[in-house]
Amino acid sequence: MFKSKILVLISLLLVLEGCSGISNKTPGQDPRPLVETSLKGKPFHNITLEASLKPFKQNDEAYFKKVASEMFTQWHSLLRHADTVSVMLWTADGSEILDYSGDLNQPLEWSKYIGNPNTEHEVGSGPKELSLHERAYLYMENPPDFTYKDLKLIVNTLKETGEAITGKPVRIGATFDPGPEFAKSPFKYEKHPEILEGSAMGHKSFVFSYATLNADDAAYAGFPNGIPGGTPFGTFFGRQSQHFLSDLDFDYIWFSNGFGFGMEPWASTGTIFTGTGFNADKLEDTRKKIIDFWSLFRKECPGFRIETRGTNLSTGVDLAKDGVDLKAIYEGDFNILPPPNSPWAALDGDFGLELVGYLSRMAELPDDRYIFRYYTHDPWWLNSPWLDRYGREPHDIYLPMSVARINGKGEVALPTHLNFLTIDDSYGNMPTQVPDEVIPHILKARYDAPTAPGPLVWVYPFEEYHQWARMQPDRLSEIYYGDWFIRQAINNGLPLNTVISTGNFKSALQNQPDLFDESVLMTIVPDAGSEYEKQLMEFVKSGGKVIIYGPSDRAGEEFLSLVNLRNDDPLEGEFSITGNYENDILKKKYPKTIRHDALFSGGGLRSQVKDRKDPYTRVLVKMSQGNHSRDALWVRQHPGWKDGKVIYLRGTNSSHFEGERLLEPDDPAKYFTGPSYLRYALKECGLEYAVDKRDPAVKSPVLSISRSNNGFFFAGYVPNTTVDHRFKFGQGAPVLLGYDTELEDGFATYSFPTAWNRECRVFVEQQNGIVSCKEMHSGELGITRRLQVSGLENATVRIYPDEGISEDEINFYLNSGYPWKTGKISSKKGEKEFGNSYVAEGVTGELLVSW
């Protein structure tokens, strides 16, 4: 006890010395802060440390304090950048809430297991060859027994210790999971199996939120006389949560693994989509049941904030396959935080699905809050993703943290909350190596987070998809297709990092008319006569660049005329591809056959160029089937559009359903991957990114290009490091800071590791040669940055300085050294289309730029 008090006192003294970001201003002191804690104006509202009870290996108050102190100390250098700190406790599977009787002396069933304890095999028994999903083990010999009173003590110990160490308010969250993981649950699997329906971990293994309960005469905190038959699960769970959270001093609750968002949180099929078709007749009833759950829960538990995990999928997919009306949930005044990015990319490398889910859910929000969640440890399944699944590579930090949304004011809005799943491993250990290695990457990603739209902006049809589901359910396949198509495109190198909803598009442009002057918009075909249709056409005619994808069956005549598009009879099946449009280089070429499945691609192929004599239209790709053909990709640029341009890609999903959880991409050795054309089409807008690899089966990299402080930030995941990368923009070849590149025909070429993240402020127009960009020291008062660009041969060099740097503050020196008294050359302001840049022409040798 004495040692524990000393430890907390020492921590408190550290806080008072200014190590936590508390104000250091006292009378007579220098008013300047001792440390910079602002993250350059990008602090987090809240950082959450998720943890199980496993680190509390002794049921002893002094030990509780020791563990709590270690938790907050390990993560202190990050927590100082948050307004509030939270700990989310994975006590069990949520059955501790369902079982709670109101007696704090009630024994607590908690997650003291490794593996699945809700199987036919008793914990620690059965043949050795059984997997952890078939049988569980105790995580340590003789784990402690806890009561609800002990849990309350842990909750309050975490609050007191955390506030002493961090100087921040500390919240504690409870958790509910609908599945069989984490702890034994007689309530779900013995007493009330009628609430089970989802099959994510076996037949009828997940609680579905809109279930009703059979009668039960046991006493519960919210139902002391038992549960009446027919009680909605939302009512029972809400009332139990109110008692549990209040009595044990919790501050909020987390809904895990898609709970509240549909029946099948991990699968591409559900209540509506069967894998062979859509049960549109079930849509309205299912949608209503889901919303009713939220209303029933909130009626019984009105005050505690709800934070949510959501599914592993996306807004459009959840809506079309499971009837999840995210718009109604967001607008229901339920005081929730929206679902973050899914942690499943750590498991299967499907960053396309992770990013599509994340972007589609942040396009609109209940308010301005949303979460980025990172998978450090798994306390149940014997893996610690940072150490094993990621191999200590930070791709799942830099990629999703380069993502941002644009709100209705035209502002870049970053995640306000940061979660870590979890800070303890399956044995209850908290290895310091993990926060020590992870925190620097998190901080760098936040320092470099976007401050402007990226080169590619997804205008997401959040409103349209929900309206179609309610008013035009025959368009469910179109809703389902859209997000899967973008998932495949991202997994094949589409550099997407920014999203804005169609609803926010107009107001954002009204507030900031030049917001997307340096960006290409990517969006669906707008509905005929809609306000968005008018906005989009005006954007193109005013000089904007837009890529349109998807079916055009409901397009208006004026828009069809703008794109030079007509619809013919639908075709599906196998097609041959005409048009050598890919810019990748392969030793074994891509197939010239593509498969278009109407069910998974929003209907059959109907698109054709309407006026083939139009001099402003160029057909880039055709798909042929016997005597029939369809125009798959074309570009149109009318001289009256002030350099505006529209590209139309009908789009083939190139995926199919094999009965497993997710749609499977078509065999790349047999069929061309249609969503790749989205990346190829970017070269029509001055952004070329190509990959060179051995054959089509080699996985392509995932790429993000974001804009921060007037610079370009490239982040990537390279699943196969034999792949080479080539870049060429309209302003030249990007020369990444700290890298050397061999220029080939004007392209910058690179070989990257599995995970990479680099700043770029230098673009070079030069055909060949080896060019590099290195950071130099200042060495001169008034100079904050100095870049050295070498290997130049009669080059045009374009520099993007930090925001706020004026023309008279930037200096160009050619073939000069310290103290740079000679060699200064002139530069000029770059063209408006390329943003805030400065250009030097005819440069040979070594260029040094400072500001």
N, C-alpha and C positions, 0 to 999 in steps of 0.2 A: 504493500500500500504506500509506504514512504517513498520507495523508488519511483512509483508511478506518479506521485504528486510532484516530485522533483523534476521528472521528465516534462510534465505539462507546464511547470513553472519556467523551465529553460525555454520551451517553445514559445511561451508568452513573451519572454524577454526578447527573443529573436524578432517577434512581431513588432514590439515596441521600438526596436532598433531600425525599423523601416524596411524589413525584408519581405513584407507581404503586400505592400501597396497601400497601406493605411496612410493617411495624411501625416506628414512629419512637421507640419507647421505649428510651432509654439512660440509664445512671445519671446522676442530677443534672438530667435534663430534665423538663419538664412532661409527665406521662403521657398527657395528652389528645391524641388524634390531630390532626394538622395539617389533615386533610381528611376529609370524610365519604365513605366508599367502600362503604357497605353496601347501596346501593340499597334502603334501608328494609327490610332483612332479606330482599331478593330477589336476591341475587347469582347469577351463573351458575356452574355447576361448570366449564364449558368454553366458550370461544368459538373458533370455527374460521374462519380466513381461507382460503378456497379460491382457488387460483391455478394458472395454467398456467406453463410455462417461458418463455413469450414475453417477460416483462420482463427475463429474463437474456439481453440482446441481444449480449453479448460473453462469450466463454468465457475468463473471467479471474477469479481468486479475489478480487481487490480489487473488481471490478465486482459479483461475487456479494454481497459484504458491503454494498456501497452500496445495491443493490436490496433486500436483506433489511432493512437499517436503515430505508429509506423505507417498506417494508410495515408494520413494527411502529409506526413513528412516526405514520403517518397515522391509525391506528386506536387510538392509545394511550389516548385519553380514554374509550374503551369497554372496552378490554382490562383496565384497572385494576379492573373489576367482575367479573372471572373468577378462579376458583381456578387454572385451567390454560388455556394458550393452545395452539391447534393450527394447523398449516398443512397443508391437504390439497392435494397436488400432482396436477394433471391433466397428468401427464407425456405420456401418449399416450392410447390407447384401452384400455389394459390388455394389449395385445399385447406390450408391453415385459416383462410378466411371463411370458406364454406362450412368448416367444422366448428368454428368458434362458438362456444356456448355462453360467453359472457363472464366466465370464471377464469381469472388470471392464473389460477393454480392448475388449470387444465394442462395435461402433458401436451407437448408440441411435437408433431411429426415434422421433421425438417430434412433438408437435402443433404444427408450425410452419406450419399452413395456416389459411386462411379458407375454409369450405365443406367439401364432402365429397370426400376424396381417394380413396375406394374406388368409383370409377365407371369407365365405359369410356373416359372422357376423361382424358388425362394432365393433371397439375397445370399450370394456366396456359394450356391449349390449348382448342381448340374454338370454336364460334361465340359471339359476345358475348352473344347472347340467352339462353344457358344460365343457369339459376339456380344459386345457390350449392349447392343440393342435388344438382345435376347435374354440378358441376365445382368444383374447388378452386383457390385461388391461394396462393402463398407470402405470409406476412403481412408480410415485409420483404425487401428485396434481400439476397441472400447471408446468410441466417440462419446462425447458428453451427452447427457440428457438435459433437455431444456423444457421449461414451462413458458406459457405466454407472459408470465411475470418477468422471466429472464429475458425474453425478447424485448420487453418494454425497457428493461435496464440497458440492454445493448443500444437500443434506439437513442436513449437519452445520453448515454456515454458518448456515442458518436457525435451528437450535437454539441455537448459541452467541450469535448476534446477538440473537435474540428473548429469551433469558433475561437478557442484559445490559440490554436496553432495558425490558423489562416487569417483571423481577424474579420472573417466574412460570416454572414448569416448561413447556417447549415440546415438544409431540409433533408428529411429521410423519406424514401418512397417504398411502398409495398408493391408486390408484383402478383399478377395472375396469369397463368399459362393454361391454355385449353387442352393440352395434351398429356401424355403419360410420363413425361420426363421429370427428373429432379427429385421426386419424393413419392412415397406410397400414397395412393388416393382411393381408399375404400368408398368415399363419397361418389366419385365418378364411376368407378369400375365394378362396384358391388351393390351399393345402395341405390344409385340413380343412373343406371346405364341408358335410361330413356333420353338423357340429354346429349348422348353421343351420336354423331352422324358422320363427321368428316373422317377421311381415311388417310390422313397424311402420314401416320405411323402405324398402319394396319387398319383392318376393317373396323369402322366405327370406333375410332381412337381419339377423336377430338370433340370437345364440347362445342356445340353450335349455339350462338348467342340467343337465338330466338326460340329455343326449346321451352317446353313446359315440364314441370316436375310432377311426379306422382306423389301421392300422400305419404307422409313420413311423420311418425309420432315422437321422434327424438326432439329434445330441447335444443334450440339454437338461440344465439344472442338476439336476433331480430324476430325469431319465431319461437318463443318460450313454450308454446303449446303444440309445437310441431308444424309441419308444412302442409297446408291444405292441398288436396289434389287439384291439378290444373294451374298451379301458381306459375306465372311466367318466370323463367330463369332470371331475366333482367330485374324483376321485383325482388326476388330472393337474394340475388347476388348484391344488388344495390343496398338493401337494408343491412345485410351482413357486413358489407364494406364500411358502411357508416359507423357501425358499432366497433368493428375491428380497428379502423383507422383512428377513431376518436379515443378509444380506450387505451391504445398502445402508443399514442402520441406520434403517429405517422402524419406526414404532410401532404402526400399525394399517392396516386396509384398508377401503375404501369400495366397496360393490357398487352400481353405478349403474343407473338406468333399468329398474327392476323385476327385475334379475337375481336369481335365487333365489326369485322370487315368482310364477312363471307364465310362459307363453309369449308372451302379447300384453300388454305393460305399458301400452299406451296405448289399447287398443281395448275396446269394449263386448262383443265376442265373443271366443271363445277355444277351448280344447280341448273344453270342456263345452257352452257356449252357442253355437249356430250363427247366431243371428239369427232362426231360425224354430222352434227348440225346444232342449231340453236332452238331451245325451247322458249320461244318468245312469249308464249302464253303464260309462263311462270314469272316473267320479269317483274311486273308491277306488284304482285303478291310478295315476292321475295324482297324487293326493294322496301316495301312497307314494313315487313317483319324486322328488317335490319334497323330501320329508323325507330321503330317501336321499342326495340331493345334499348337504344340510347336514351329515349325519353323515359322509359320505365326505370332504368338505372338512375338517371338524374333526379327523378321524383323522390327516390329513396335516399340518394346520396348527393345532395345538391351542391355542397360547398368545396369538396376536395378536387383539386385539379387532376385531370386524366392525361397521362402521357401514353403514347401508343407506338407499337412496333409495326403494325400493318402487315401486309403480306410480302412475299418475295417477288411480287409481280409489279404491275403498274396501274395507273388510274383507268385507262381504257380497257385493259385486259380484265381487271377485276369487275368492271361494270358489265362487260359483255359476257363473261363466263359465270359470274356469281351474283349479278344484280346489285353490286355495291355502289350506292349513290353517294360518292365522296362529296359532291357539291352539297347535298342535303345535310350530311354529317357536319361539314365545315360551317354551314349556315344555321345550324340548329341551336346555337348558343349553348353548347355543351361544355364549354371551358376545357378544350383539349389542345394538346400539341399534336401536330400532324405526324404521320409516320416518317421516319428518317430513311436513309439509304439502307438497303438490305445487307446483312453481313454475309450473304451466301457467295459473293464473289471470292471470298477467302476459300470457300470449299471447292468451287468449280471453275473459277477464273472467268465467269460470265460477267465481265464488267459492262457489257452492253445492257444487260438486263438490270444490273444495279443502277446504272446511270439513268436509264429510261424511267425506272420506277421513281428515282429521286427527283428528276426534273419534272415529271408529269404531276407529282404531288405538291411540288413547291410552286408550280405555275400560278395557282391560286392558293390562298391560305385563310384560315379563320381570322388571323390577325397578322402581325409581322414576325411571329416566332416560328422557327423550325430548327431541326436538330441535324447535326452530323454525328454519326455513331461509328466507333472504331473497335475492331475485334482484336483485343490483345490476348486474352485467355478464354478458355472454355472450362468452367468448373465442374463439368459433368461427363465429358466424353474423351478425356485423356488427350487433349490437344491444346496447344497454346499458339494460336495462329501467328503471332509476331515471330515466334522462335522456330516454328516448323512449317506451317502452311505457306506463310509469306517468305520464309527463309530469311527473315530480318531485312526484307526489301520493302520500301515504303510506297509501292505503287497504289495501294488502297488508301493512302493518305493524300498523296499529291493529286491523283485523278479526281476523286469526289470533292476535295477541298478547293479545286480550281473551278468548281461549278458555282453558278450564282443565278439568281432570278432578277428580273427587272419588274419593279412594281408600277402602279398606275401613275406615279409621279415621274417615272423615267429614271428612278434611282436604282443603283445596284444594291441589292439586299442580300447580305451574307447570312449564314446560319448563326442564330443567336445562342444556340445551345450545343454543347459538346458532351457526348457520352462515351464511356469506355466499358465495353463488355469483355471481360471483367478484370478486376485488378488482382484476383487470386486464381490459382490454377486448380486442377482437379484434386490435388492433395491438400489444398488449403494453404499453400505457400504463396508468398508475394515476392518473387525474385526482383531485386532492385534493378537488375539488368534491363528489364522491360521498360519501366518508366525512364530510366537513364538514356536508353536508346531511342525510344519513341518520341519523347517530349521535344527534342530539337527539330524533328521533322514536322511535328504538329505546329510548332511556333513558326518555322520558316514558311510553311504552307499558308499560315494565317497572315504573316507579314506580306507575303506575295499575293494575297487573295485579290480577286478582280475588283477594279474600280470603274470599269467601263464594259460595255458589251464586247463579247469576243468577236472574232472574224465571222463566225457562223452562229446565228441566233434561231432557235426553234420557237416559232409562234404556235403555242400548243392550244388545240381546240377544246379546252376544258368545258366551256359552256356548250359548245356544239355537241360534243359526245353525250352529255347528260340530256340535252334536249332531244337528240335523236332517239335515245333509249326510251324516252317517255312518249314522244310523238311519232316516231318513225322506226319502230322496232325491227322493220325489215332491213335496217342498216346496221344491225348488230355485227355482221361479219366485217363491215367496213371499220367499225370501232375496234374490233378485235385485231384486225390486220394492222392498223396504223402503228401501234406501239411495238408490235413484234418486228415490223419492217425496220423501224429505227434501231431497235435492239441489234438486228443483224448488221445494219450499216455501221454502228459504233464498233461492233466486234470486228469489222473489216476496215477500221482506220478512219472513220468519219470524225473529224476534230471538233466535236460539239461540246460546248461548256456553258452556254447561256440559254435561258428560257424566259419567255414572256407569254402570258395568256392572250388569246384573241380579245378578251374583255378589257385587258389593260393596254392593248396596243394603241388604240386611238388616243386615250388620255395621255399616255407616255409621250407620243409624238407632239401632242398639243403643248405639253410642258417643255419638251426639248426637241424642236423640229429637226435638229441635226444628229439625233441620238444614234441612228443606224447608218450614218453616212459612210462609215468604214466597215460595215457588216453586210453579210449576205443573209437574207431571211429564208427560212425553210418552213413550209407550211402546207396544209391540205388545200384542196380545191374549195373555195368558199361557197356557201349556199347562195342560190340565186336570189337576188334582191336584198341580200342582207347588208347591214351596215358595214360589216367586215369586208364584204366584196368591194364596196365602194372605196374603203380605206386602202385596200391592197392595190387596186387598180390605180388610184391616185399616187400611191407610193412609187409604183413602177414608172408611171408617166412623169414623175418629178425627179427621176434619176436613180431610183432604188433598184437593187438587184434581188431577185426572188427566185427560189427553187420551189416549184409546186410538185407535190407528189400525191399519188392515190387516184381513186376513181373520180371521173368527172360527170357521172350520170345525172347529177342534180345541179349542174352548173348553169348559170344564166347565159343568155345569148351574148350579152356584151362582154362577159368574161371569156367566153369561148372565142369570140372574135379577137380579143386582146392576145390570147395565146395561139390563135390560129388552129383551133381544135374542133374536131367533130367526133361523134361516137358512132361506131359501126356495130354489127352483131358481135356478141361476146364469144371469145374463143378461150379454151384452156387445154392443158396437156403439155406435150413436149414441143419445143420450138427450136429452130436453128437461128443463130444470131448473125446478123449482117451489120458490119461496121466495126472496124478495129479501133475501139475507143479507149480501152484500158491503157493506162500509162505505167503499169507495173512491168517488170522484166522477170520472166521465169525461164529456167532451163527446160522444164516441161510445161508447155503452154496451157493456159486455161481452156477448158472445154468450150466448144462453140454450140453447145446445146444447153437450153435452160428449160426448167419445168415450172409451169404456172398452174398452181392448184387454186381454183376459184374460191374454195371454202376458206383457205388461209390467206388469200390475197385480196379480199374485199370484192370478189366477183371476177368475171372473166375479162379478158383483154378486149377493149373496144376502141381505144384511142387511135386517131388518125389525124395527120395534118390536113386541115380543111382546104387550104389554097396552096397547092404545090408550086404555083408560079410566084408566090410571094417572095420578093428578093431579100426580105429581112428574116427569113426563116431558114435554119439549117438543121436537117435531120441528122442525128448523130448515131442512133442505133435503131435497127428494125428487127422484129421477131417474126419469123416465117414458119408456116405450117402448111405443107402441101402447096396449093394454089392461093392460099390466103396469107396475108401479112398484116402486121400492125406496127405503127410507129411507136417505139418504146421510149425514146428520149430525143428531145429537140430543143433548140434555143431560138428565141426571137428577140431582135433588138431593132426597134423602129427609130429612125433618125429624129423623130419629134419627141422622144422620151428623155432628152437631156442625159444621154449615156445610160438610161435605165435599161434593164434587161430582165427577161423572164425565161426560165428554163422549166420545161415540163418533163417529169419522169413518172410514167404510170405506176411502175413499181411492181416487182414480184417478190413475195416474201422469201422464197427459196427455203421453206421449212415445212415440216410435216409432223404428224402426230403418230407416235408408235405405242401409245398406251402408258408411257412413263409420265413423270411430272411435267416436264417442259417440252415445248416444241423442239424437234431435232432439226438442225440444219441439213439440207440436202447434201448428199455426198459430193464434195467439191472436186473429186477426181472425175465425176461423171457429169455433173451439172454446174454451169456457171452460177455464181452467187449474185443474184440480181441486185440486192441492196448496195453492192460495191459501187454501182453507178452513181450513187449520191456523192461519194468521194471524188470520183472521176469528173463529175459535172462541175466541181468547184473550180477547175482550171479555166472554165469559161468566165469566171469572175476574178481571175488573177491569183488563185491559190492552188498550187499543185503540190500534192503529197503522194509519192509513189513508194512502193515497197518492192524490193528485189529479193526473190527467194527461189528455192530449188523447184518446188512444184506446188500445185494448188492446195494440197493437203496440209502444207505447213501453215500454221495459224498466223494470221496477220496481227500486227501490233494494234493496241488501243491508244489513241492520241487525244490530248486536249491542248488547245491553244487559247490562252486567255490574255486579257489586257489588264495591266496594273501599273499605275503611276506612269502612264504613257509608254511602258515597255511591253514586250511580248513575252509570255511565259509558256514554255513548252513542257508538258508532262506526259509520260508514256509508260505503258506496260508492254513488254516484249516477251510473249510466251515462248518464242523460239529465237534465241539470240544469234542464229545464223542469218537472220533477215537483215538486209541493209535498207537504208532510208534515204530518200531523195526529196529535197524541198526546193521550190522556186515560187516566189511571190511576184506580184506585179511590180513591187518596189525593189526586187532583186532576190538574191539567195540569202537566206538567214544565216548569219554567222553567230553561233551560240557562244555565250560568254564562257570562257575557260576551255573551249573545244577548238580543235583543228578540223578543217573540212577540206576535202579535195573537190574542187569545182569541176564538174563535167557537163559540158554543153549548157552552162549557166545554172545548173543545179548544184546545191550544196549536198554533199553525201556524208552520211554518218553511219557508224555502227554503235548501237546503244546496248547497255546492260538490261537486265530484266526490268528494273525500275529506274526511271531517270526524271530529272526536273531541272530545267535550265532557263535562265533569263536570256533574252535577245534584244539588243538595242542597235545592232549593226546589220544592214543589208547591203550586199555587194552585187553590182552588175559587172560580171566578168566571166568569160567563157570557160577558162581552165586555170589550173594552178592550185597550190595549197595555201589557204588563207586561215588565219587564226585571230581570235580576239581574246585578250587577256586583261584582267583588272590590274591597274597600277596604283601605287600609293599617291596621295595628294601632293605632299611636298611643297605646298604653296598655300599661303593664307587666302581664304576666299574660294578655294577649289574643293568641292565635295567629292567629285568622282573623276577618274582619269582612265580611259580605255585605250589600249594599244592594238591596232589592227595591222597585221603584217602579211606579206605575200601578195601585195597588190600589183597588178600589171595593167596600166591604163584603165583603171576601174572607175566606175561611178559608185560612190559610197554614200549611203543614207544612214543618218544617225537619229535615233529617237531619245532625246534627253529626258530627264525627270520632268514631271509636270511642274509648271510654274517657271521654267527656265526660259528667259527671254533671249532674243537673237544676239544681244550684245554680251551675254554671259557665256556663250559657247565658243570654244576656241579649237581651231584645227591647226596642227603642226605636222609638217611633212619632213621625214628623215632628220629629226631633231632629237636631242637628248637633254637630260637635266642640265641646267635649270630652264630649258626651253626658252632661251632668249632669241633664238633665230628659227627660221623655218615656218613661221606662221603663214598660212594660206587663207584665202577667202572661201566662203561658202555661201550658199543661198538657201532661202526657205523652200521646202519641198512643196510639191503639188498638193492642192487641197484634198484630192481623192485619197492621198496616202496619209492624211492626218498631220499631226504636229511633228515634222521632221526637218532635218537640215542636210543639204547635199553638197558634196565636193566631187568635182568631175576631173577625169584625166589623171587619176592618182596612181603613181608607181612607187613601190617601196613600202615604207612603214609610216602609217598615219597614227598620230596620237590626238585624241579628242578629249577635252576636259570641260567641265562646267562647275 
